[in-house]
């Protein structure tokens, strides 16, 4: 059996706090998300998770596919 990180084996115990998730904001243009945004692009750069709105994702699709950091866009 595999244990969750942090040593907790209790079902439903995720080891985190009960705070609400922070609202998404586009890392490129600063546009806030209106509720859940399953179509936004998520990128992990230098260990940090960043989200990009649909417009920024479409405008920089080739750079994203080329795995360029967003600093190069």
C-alpha positions in Angstrom: 0.0 0.0 0.0 1.3 3.5 -0.9 1.1 6.3 1.7 0.4 9.9 1.0 3.4 12.3 1.6 3.5 13.5 5.2 2.8 10.0 6.7 -1.0 10.2 6.8 -2.8 7.0 5.9 -6.3 8.2 6.6 -8.8 8.2 3.7 -9.8 11.8 2.8 -6.9 13.4 4.7 -4.9 15.3 2.1 -2.6 17.0 4.7 -3.5 20.5 3.5 -5.4 23.3 5.0 -9.1 23.8 4.4 -8.6 27.2 2.7 -10.4 27.9 -0.6 -8.3 27.8 -3.8 -7.0 31.1 -5.0 -8.7 32.4 -8.2 -6.7 32.0 -11.4 -5.0 35.0 -12.9 -3.3 34.9 -16.3 0.5 35.1 -15.8 0.9 37.0 -19.1 -1.9 39.6 -19.2 -3.2 39.6 -15.6 -6.8 38.7 -16.6 -8.7 37.1 -13.8 -10.6 33.9 -14.4 -14.4 33.9 -14.1 -14.9 30.7 -12.1 -13.4 27.4 -13.2 -11.4 27.6 -16.4 -10.7 24.1 -17.7 -9.4 25.5 -21.1 -6.7 27.7 -19.6 -3.1 26.5 -20.2 -1.0 25.5 -17.2 2.8 25.7 -17.4 5.5 24.8 -14.8 8.5 27.1 -15.2 11.4 27.0 -12.7 9.2 25.0 -10.3 6.4 27.5 -10.3 2.9 26.7 -11.8 1.6 29.5 -14.1 -1.7 29.7 -15.9 -2.4 31.5 -19.2 -5.8 32.6 -20.5 -7.2 31.3 -23.8 -6.2 34.5 -25.7 -2.6 34.5 -24.5 -2.3 30.7 -25.1 -3.6 31.1 -28.7 -1.3 34.2 -29.4 1.8 32.3 -28.2 1.0 28.7 -29.3 4.2 28.2 -31.3 6.3 29.3 -28.3 4.4 27.1 -26.0 4.8 24.1 -28.3 8.5 24.9 -28.6 8.7 24.7 -24.8 10.1 28.3 -24.6 9.7 29.9 -21.1 7.1 32.7 -21.1 9.9 35.2 -20.6 10.8 34.6 -24.3 7.3 35.4 -25.6 
